[in-house]
């Protein structure tokens, strides 16, 4: 999914773009982490979220007013709601997975590894080749 940035982006929009670009660079799909619902039936959203293993969701409740609920679902259960932005939800998800000692989703292993080992500097002694390449390019 390509994302077109507005001419005067806010810090949250910039952070959102950086996270999505990081995932794209690492060869992973943002759709594996983010799930967006636009003006849909609450029952269908609840059914879809019930089968999600680990996702950040956004439910657009009123398209004209721009009202949305951004939250985290783990093993089909909403664990956090009303987070306000994707970057904040992503930070909370990293904290939850670390605090609860949850396994990272296999399809997002490089993204979570970059967050953990490059940005948080937790257990950064051994890096996968993709994340090591990213680190080398960031430090060059």
N, C-alpha and C positions, 0 to 999 in steps of 0.2 A: 504494500500500500504506500503510494507516494503521498507526501504531505506537503501542501503548499503553505508556506509561512506568510502571515500578514506583514505589511510593511513596517509596523511598529509593534513587534512582539513583546509580550510581557515575559517576566522571568519564568513563569510556569510553562508558557508556550515554548520558550527556548529550551528548558529542561526536558520537556516532552519530546521535542525534536531530537535532542542529543541522545536520549535513551533509545528512541526508535532507530536512529542512525547507527548507534552502537550495535544494536541487535542485527541490523542489516549487514554491517561490516563483518560481524561474527558468523554470518550465514544462517541466522535464525529468524523466524517469522514473528513479527509483533502480534500477529493474531493468536499465537500460542500463549501470550501473556495477557493481552487486552481483549475484552469482549464488550462491544458497544451495542446498546439496544436503543432504537429510536421510536418513540411514541408507540410502543407495543403493549399488548395485553399483559397485565400483571401475572396471570396464571401461566402463560407461556414462558415468561421470563423466569418465574420461580421454578418451573419444570426444567428449563435449560440449565439454570444455575445449580440445580440439585445433582446434575451429573458431571459437573466440572470438578476436576481434581484440585487445581490451583489456578485462580484467575483474578485479575483486577477487572471489575466490571464498571460500566457507566450506563445508567438508565436515564434517558432524556424524558422527563415527565411532561414538560410543557414546551414544545418547540418554539412557540412564539415568545415566551419569556426567557428561554434558555435555562430553565431549571433542570438540574441533573443531580443524581445521586451517584457518587463514585465510592466503591468499596472493594472489599476483598472477600473471596469465597475460597474456602479450603475444604476439600472432601465433601462438597455439596452443601456446606453450611456457611452462611454469611457470618464472618468473624469480626469485621469492621465495616462501618458504613459512614456516610457523610464525611469523607476524607477531603473533599474539595478539589483535588487535582490528581492527575496520573503520577506525576513525580513524587508527591507525598505518599500516595498509595504504594508506589514501588518501594520507597524507603521503608514503609511500614511492613511490607511483605518480606523484605530482606530481614528486618528485625524479628518478625514472627518465625521465619524459617530457622534463623540462628538460635533464638531463645527456646523454641520448642524442639530443636534438633530434628527438623523435618528434612527429608531428602529433596533435593532440587528436581524438578521435572527434567527428564532426560532430553527432551527437545529444546530445553533452555539452559543446558548445562554451562555453555560458554558465557552466556550473559550473566548468570548468577556467579560464575567463577570470577568474572571481571569485577563485578560489584564487591565480592568478598575479598579477593586477593589483591586487586589493584587499588580500589578506592577505599576500602576499610582496612586494608593491610592486615588481614587476619589469615594466618596460615599461608603466607605468601612465599614460602620456600620453594615449592614445586609448582610450576605452571604448565598448562597444556601448551602445545606449540602455537595454537591460534592466539591465546591470551598473551603468551610470551612475545609473539610478533607485535601485537598491539602495544604492549608495554615498551618494546624497543622503539617503535615509531613515536610513541608519546614522549619518550625521553630523549629522542634525537634532536 
